[in-house]
Amino acid sequence: MNTTIEKQDGNIVKVDIDIPAKDAVNFYNQAVKRLAQYVNIPGFRKGKAPRNIIEQNIGEERIKQEALEGALPRIFSEVIRENEFDVVAQPYVESYSYKIGEDLKITAKIELRPEVILGEYKGLTIEVPEYKIPDDDMQKSIDALLEQHASTVVVTDRKTLGTDTVVFDFDGYSDGEKIEHGDAKNYTLDLAHSSFIPGFAEQLADRALGEEFEINVTFPEEYHEKKLAGKPAVFKCKINEIRTKVLPELNDEFVQKIGPFKTVDELKADIQKYLDTRKADIDRTNSEKAVFEKVTGDAKVDIQQSMIDREADQLVEEYRQRLAMQGFSWEQAVEAQGYDNIMKDLKEDAQVRVKNSLVIDKIAKEEKITVSQEEFGAKLAELSRMYQMDTKTMVKQLSQTPGVFNAISQQVLNEKVTQFLADNNTVKLV
């Protein structure tokens, strides 16, 4: 096999490959044997029909395609190995000439990893804003704890407040017509945390038990039901029940019920310990992020558009999955945000992700940072705990998704490089 290499723009190399005629014939004959196993030809058992009969039934071009599909992985592997190419995508055939009895000529293109020129990435000193625990965080934590253990009581001697939960009937109309699915009996609504039309919950405040009244609202312009978007509506309502929260008293007796505490002061000390730990975590995360952004920002790399486009396609798929988990579709997102706006953001994110990945791989290569089998196994165990399934079951499920194990290995490498940068640079919290 002879090859001629030509470097082109965009980190592409053009490769002209000449395969000797005898090898090309071998590829062809092997393809005939493979295809013969699947072709039904009257008068012949599968795999026993001679070459000329196979050619008559399938055609030479189909056989040549099968021959190339079988041979190209080995051919490309040899070209990549001999030339020490660092490829980032599957090589592709631009053209070929395949005539039996003549040399097989293939013109292919191979996309290479861009060269990364690192700036200084060790011995840096970087100032990072220190996270300050808000003065009211302690009180907010206590209030949240009291909310978790609050009891609900029914109120009969006063009107509704904006902090109440009400049970009510409603019946909605727009332009004099009844709104489809716009009615309910004994519907429960937390007035302080309502997701109803803006202004609806507010008009349920200051209402008496059993009171019947009307609420006037306007549907938002971006409302998902197009025929109601921007339209005024009236809802006939009746209050059936008023409920309110009663918070427990913060005292020693209460804290003894909710945890291993004897006094309120012990609870507060435990909350403070949590707040201090969270502060340390935030400072560490911000420091690692600042160092990483400094290092990647100083690195120079000419990224070809094809890499960004492939990463953007991956981000689109991830975005679709997130939307589906939230009960939305890609079409709804496009309608709400606009296709161009979505793709602009995703392509910007894709460019950042590609550059980050290239810089990480370059540092890992320079510092000989690798992922051991033990580290990979530890990450799998961590994921199995996260998803609450045994490791074997999780591995079996993950193996059904192409490339997932490479992605996990890359994640471990990312974490190791991030830790290396944190260990080899100085951060001053200011």
Secondary structure, DSSP 8 states (H G I E B T S, - for coil): -EEEEEEETTTEEEEEEEE-HHHHHHHHHHHHHHHHTT---TTS-TT-S-HHHHHHHH-HHHHHHHHHHHHHHHHHHHHHHHHT--BSS--EEEEEE--TTS-EEEEEEEEB---EE----SS-EEEE------TTHHHHHHHHHHHHT-EEEEE-SS---TT-EEEEEEEEEETTEEEEEEEEEEEEEEGGG--SSTTTGGGGTT--TT-EEEEEEE--TT-SSGGGTT-EEEEEEEEEEEEEEE----SHHHHHHHSS-SSHHHHHHHHHHHHHHHHHHHHHHHHHHHHHHHHHHH-EE---HHHHHHHHHHHHHHHHHHHHHTT--HHHHHHHH-HHHHHHHHHHHHHHHHHHHHHHHHHHHHHT----HHHHHHHHHHHHHHTTS-HHHHHHHHTTSTTHHHHHHHHHHHHHHHHHHHHTSEEEE-
